[in-house]
Amino acid sequence: MKWIVTALLVLLLISPALAADFGAVREVLDDAVALRKVAGGSVMVIHQGKVVLSQRFGYADVASKTPFRVDTPVVIASVGKPLLGTAAYRLAEQKKIDLTAPITNYLPEFADVKLESGERLTRPPTMIELMAHTSGIRYSESTGGRPWLAKWTGGKTLADVVKKYAREYPFEAQPGKRYAYSGIGWDVAARVLEVAAKQPRNEFLTSAITKPLGMEHTYFRDATSLKRIGKMPTRYYHKDGKIAKSRDRRVPPTNTYSSSGGSIISTAPDLARWLLMIRAKGKHEGKTILSSDTIAEMLSPQKPSSKSRAGFSIRKKSKSGKALVIGHTGSSGTNIWLDFEKDVIGIMLTQTRGKDIKPFRVDLEKRVNHCIDALR
């Protein structure tokens, strides 16, 4: 019933006159499904704070022809990184954590970490450096850089995994000296947040962000959340240019390890609530979730990274360095963006592997922007 109510509320927010102007977007969605490039998904576009497009396409499961809904929950993969980053800044405003302090204040196991050369770190990294991928910790493409795929992490806690990394995996660079995309860096960040909040990551995500924003269908993927949701969409990848079913992924027991920056489940309407709060400089339905100064800090570039301090990708910035377009993609086939110049929020959620559908994603975002330009 909750899914039906959410869908009805979304439909009521849409202006029929504006919704009719997105034929070019619907065309690319229909073509992708017909050509079996994408199994299915949902798209939501918000212009000037109002939903102008809320569109489902294709199937959540191709074999059974189960249709995708606008509010179908999906694994958002790395789109979860800036969402977790937003939770970090909420904890910082609550004085529960100092994001500029050495992480050894929270995780003493990193006090003796060295570089691969045996050289000692000049200083421990900060939370901001972890979130912006400038901490010097192991690159995701390096050996051991993706612990969520390793058998040894099954059934372990996040604390177990992070302690093993501190003990057995040296850093690859001095903190603050290079940008290297790091999933394990976000695991360390999530563990810092657990210690600071004195809650498991599932609980602090809820208390810090999803509950205040009314994001009722957003949580880490584990046995408890999947029992609540029921059947998730089937995940797909490209084989010989067409979609094929991905292997089933193990379901982590509640409060055990999975990728902290890659295993959050959410829906388009839930993500819209979060991004609308960012657009409104921290306001949500008359309440202050974050101060405008904190929002500005979150979106500031963190050199030498291409990311903001809260983990957003900065896709366009002004000459002064201010973020004009922010966003993030996910390996499961997801994409969000917030264009402050055009006053547009875009959300694209699929479960067809991200690297396989990059041309579709780029074309879709381009067509959305063309349609918005025609409305201005």
C-alpha positions in Angstrom: 0.0 0.0 0.0 2.8 2.4 0.8 4.2 2.0 -2.7 0.9 2.9 -4.2 0.5 6.0 -2.0 4.0 7.2 -2.9 3.3 6.7 -6.6 0.0 8.6 -6.4 1.7 11.5 -4.6 4.3 11.7 -7.3 1.7 11.8 -10.0 -0.2 14.6 -8.3 2.9 16.7 -8.3 3.4 16.5 -12.0 2.3 19.3 -14.3 0.5 17.7 -17.3 1.6 20.5 -19.6 5.2 20.0 -18.7 5.1 16.2 -18.7 4.0 16.3 -22.4 7.3 17.9 -23.4 9.5 14.9 -22.7 8.8 12.9 -25.8 12.5 12.7 -26.7 13.3 11.2 -23.3 10.5 8.6 -23.6 11.8 7.7 -27.0 15.3 6.9 -25.8 13.7 4.8 -22.9 11.5 2.8 -25.2 14.3 2.2 -27.7 16.7 1.0 -25.0 14.1 -1.6 -23.8 13.1 -2.6 -27.4 16.7 -3.2 -28.4 17.4 -5.0 -25.1 20.1 -2.6 -24.1 18.4 -1.9 -20.7 16.0 -4.2 -18.9 14.0 -1.4 -17.3 14.1 1.4 -14.8 12.7 4.7 -13.6 13.4 8.3 -14.4 12.4 11.4 -12.4 13.1 15.0 -13.4 12.5 17.9 -11.2 12.6 21.5 -12.5 12.4 24.5 -10.2 11.3 22.3 -7.4 8.5 20.5 -9.2 8.3 17.1 -10.7 8.1 17.5 -14.5 8.7 13.8 -15.4 8.1 10.6 -13.5 8.5 7.7 -15.8 8.8 4.0 -15.5 10.1 1.9 -18.4 10.8 -1.8 -19.1 10.9 -4.6 -16.6 12.1 -5.3 -13.1 12.3 -8.9 -14.2 12.4 -9.7 -18.0 11.6 -13.4 -17.7 8.3 -12.8 -15.8 7.6 -9.5 -17.5 7.3 -7.8 -14.1 7.1 -4.1 -14.8 9.4 -1.6 -13.3 7.6 1.0 -11.1 8.6 4.6 -10.6 9.1 3.7 -6.9 10.7 0.3 -7.4 13.6 0.0 -4.9 17.0 -0.7 -6.4 20.6 -1.0 -5.2 21.9 2.5 -6.0 25.5 1.4 -5.7 27.9 4.4 -5.6 25.1 6.9 -5.6 25.0 5.9 -1.9 28.5 7.5 -1.3 27.3 11.2 -1.2 24.1 10.1 0.6 26.4 8.6 3.3 28.5 11.8 3.1 25.4 13.8 3.8 24.8 11.7 6.9 28.4 12.4 8.0 27.8 16.2 7.8 24.6 15.8 9.8 26.6 14.1 12.5 29.2 16.9 12.3 26.5 19.5 12.8 25.3 17.5 15.9 28.9 17.8 17.2 29.3 14.0 17.2 32.3 14.0 14.8 35.0 16.3 13.6 35.4 15.7 9.8 38.8 17.5 9.8 40.3 15.5 12.6 42.7 12.5 12.1 40.7 9.3 11.8 42.9 7.9 14.5 40.8 9.9 17.0 38.1 7.3 16.2 40.0 4.3 14.9 43.3 3.9 16.8 44.1 0.8 14.7 45.3 3.2 11.9 48.0 4.8 14.1 50.8 2.6 12.8 49.8 2.3 9.1 52.6 2.6 6.6 53.0 3.1 2.9 53.8 0.1 0.6 57.4 1.2 0.6 57.6 0.9 4.4 57.6 4.7 4.9 55.4 6.0 7.7 52.5 8.2 7.0 53.3 11.9 7.6 49.8 12.1 9.3 46.6 10.1 9.4 43.9 10.9 6.8 40.7 12.8 7.7 37.1 11.9 7.1 36.9 14.5 4.4 39.9 12.9 2.6 38.3 9.5 2.8 35.0 10.8 1.4 36.8 12.7 -1.5 39.1 9.7 -2.3 42.3 11.6 -1.4 43.2 9.6 1.7 45.9 7.6 0.1 44.2 4.3 1.0 44.0 1.4 -1.4 42.6 2.2 -4.9 39.5 0.1 -5.8 41.4 -1.5 -8.8 44.3 -2.5 -6.7 44.8 -6.0 -5.3 42.4 -6.3 -2.3 40.7 -3.1 -3.2 37.2 -4.6 -3.3 36.7 -6.6 -0.1 32.9 -6.9 -0.7 33.8 -9.4 -3.5 36.1 -11.4 -1.3 34.9 -14.6 0.4 36.7 -13.8 3.7 34.4 -10.8 4.4 31.2 -13.0 4.4 29.6 -12.8 7.9 32.2 -10.3 9.2 31.3 -7.0 10.8 32.4 -3.7 9.3 34.7 -3.3 12.3 36.3 -6.7 11.5 37.0 -5.7 7.9 38.4 -2.3 8.7 40.7 -3.6 11.4 42.1 -6.2 8.9 42.8 -3.5 6.4 44.5 -1.3 9.0 46.6 -4.4 10.0 47.4 -6.0 6.6 47.1 -3.4 3.8 49.5 -0.5 3.5 48.4 2.8 2.1 49.4 3.6 -1.5 50.0 7.3 -1.1 50.4 10.0 1.6 47.1 11.5 2.7 46.0 14.5 0.6 48.6 13.9 -2.2 46.6 12.1 -4.8 43.1 11.2 -6.0 42.3 7.5 -6.4 38.7 6.2 -6.3 38.5 3.9 -3.2 35.6 1.8 -2.1 37.5 0.6 1.0 38.0 4.3 1.9 34.2 4.6 2.2 34.2 1.5 4.4 36.7 3.1 6.7 34.6 6.3 6.7 31.5 4.4 7.6 33.3 2.7 10.4 34.4 6.1 11.7 30.8 7.2 11.6 29.7 4.0 13.5 32.1 4.9 16.3 31.2 8.6 16.4 27.5 7.9 16.3 27.7 4.9 18.6 25.3 3.1 16.2 25.7 0.6 13.4 25.7 2.2 10.0 22.1 1.1 9.2 20.9 2.9 12.3 22.9 6.2 11.9 21.8 6.5 8.3 18.2 6.2 9.4 18.5 8.6 12.3 20.7 11.2 10.6 19.1 11.4 7.1 16.4 9.0 6.0 14.0 9.4 8.9 14.2 13.3 9.0 13.7 13.4 5.2 10.9 10.8 5.2 12.9 8.4 3.0 10.9 5.4 4.0 12.4 3.0 1.5 16.1 3.7 1.9 18.4 1.4 3.9 21.5 -0.8 3.6 20.9 -4.1 1.8 20.8 -6.9 4.3 18.6 -9.7 5.5 16.3 -7.4 7.4 15.8 -4.8 4.7 15.2 -7.4 2.0 12.6 -9.1 4.2 10.8 -5.8 4.4 11.0 -5.0 0.7 10.3 -8.5 -0.7 11.6 -9.3 -4.2 14.1 -6.9 -5.7 14.6 -6.2 -9.4 16.8 -8.7 -11.2 20.2 -7.4 -12.0 21.5 -7.6 -15.6 24.7 -7.1 -17.6 25.5 -7.1 -21.3 26.6 -10.3 -23.0 27.2 -10.1 -26.8 25.6 -6.6 -26.8 22.3 -7.8 -25.2 21.1 -8.0 -21.6 21.8 -11.2 -19.6 20.9 -12.0 -16.0 23.7 -11.4 -13.5 24.6 -14.0 -10.9 22.7 -13.7 -7.6 24.5 -11.8 -4.9 24.8 -13.1 -1.3 22.5 -11.5 1.2 24.5 -10.2 4.2 23.0 -11.0 7.6 21.8 -7.9 9.4 24.7 -5.6 10.7 27.4 -7.6 8.9 29.7 -6.3 6.2 28.8 -5.2 2.7 30.2 -2.3 0.6 29.4 0.8 2.7 29.4 3.1 -0.3 27.8 0.6 -2.7 25.0 -1.4 -1.0 22.3 1.1 -0.1 18.8 0.5 -1.5 16.6 3.4 -2.4 13.9 4.6 -4.8 13.5 7.6 -7.1 11.0 9.4 -4.8 13.3 8.9 -1.8 16.3 10.2 -3.6 14.3 13.2 -4.8 13.6 14.2 -1.2 17.4 14.1 -0.4 18.3 16.1 -3.5 15.6 18.6 -3.0 17.0 19.3 0.5 20.4 19.9 -1.1 18.8 22.2 -3.6 17.0 24.1 -0.8 20.3 24.7 1.0 19.4 22.3 3.8 15.7 23.0 4.2 13.0 20.2 4.0 9.3 20.9 4.5 9.9 23.9 6.6 12.6 22.3 8.8 16.3 22.8 8.8 18.1 19.5 8.2 21.5 21.1 7.5 22.6 24.7 7.6 23.3 26.6 4.4 26.9 26.9 5.4 27.2 23.2 5.8 25.7 22.6 2.4 28.2 24.9 0.9 31.0 23.1 2.7 29.7 19.7 1.5 29.7 20.8 -2.1 33.2 22.4 -2.0 35.9 20.8 -4.1 38.6 18.8 -2.2 41.9 19.1 -4.0 43.4 17.2 -5.7 40.1 15.3 -6.2 37.3 15.8 -8.7 34.9 15.1 -5.8 33.3 17.4 -3.3 34.0 17.0 0.4 30.9 15.0 0.9 31.6 12.7 -2.1 29.6 14.2 -4.9 31.2 14.3 -8.3 31.6 17.9 -9.4 30.6 17.8 -13.1 30.8 21.6 -13.7 32.2 24.4 -11.6 32.5 28.2 -11.9 35.8 30.0 -12.5 35.9 30.6 -8.7 35.6 26.8 -8.1 31.9 26.8 -7.0 30.1 23.6 -7.9 27.5 24.3 -10.6 26.5 20.7 -11.4 27.0 17.8 -9.0 26.0 14.2 -9.3 27.2 10.6 -9.0 26.8 7.3 -11.0 26.5 3.8 -9.7 27.9 0.5 -11.1 24.4 -1.1 -10.9 23.2 1.4 -13.6 22.2 4.5 -11.6 22.7 8.2 -12.1 21.8 11.3 -10.2 22.5 14.9 -10.9 21.7 18.4 -9.6 22.2 21.3 -11.9 22.1 24.6 -10.0 22.3 26.7 -13.2 19.3 25.0 -14.9 17.6 24.3 -11.5 17.2 20.7 -12.5 17.4 17.4 -10.5 17.7 14.2 -12.5 17.4 10.6 -11.2 17.9 7.5 -13.4 17.6 4.1 -11.7 18.1 0.8 -13.5 19.7 -2.5 -12.5 21.6 -3.0 -15.8 25.3 -2.8 -15.2 26.5 0.8 -15.3 29.5 0.4 -17.5 27.4 -1.4 -20.1 24.8 1.3 -20.4 27.0 4.4 -20.3 26.0 5.5 -23.9 22.3 5.2 -22.8 22.9 7.2 -19.6 24.8 10.0 -21.3 22.1 10.2 -24.1 19.3 10.3 -21.6 20.8 13.0 -19.5 21.5 15.0 -22.6 17.9 14.7 -23.8 16.6 15.7 -20.4 18.7 18.9 -20.5 17.5 19.7 -24.1 13.9 19.3 -22.9 14.5 21.5 -19.9 16.1 24.1 -22.1 13.0 24.2 -24.2 10.9 25.0 -21.1 13.1 27.9 -20.0 
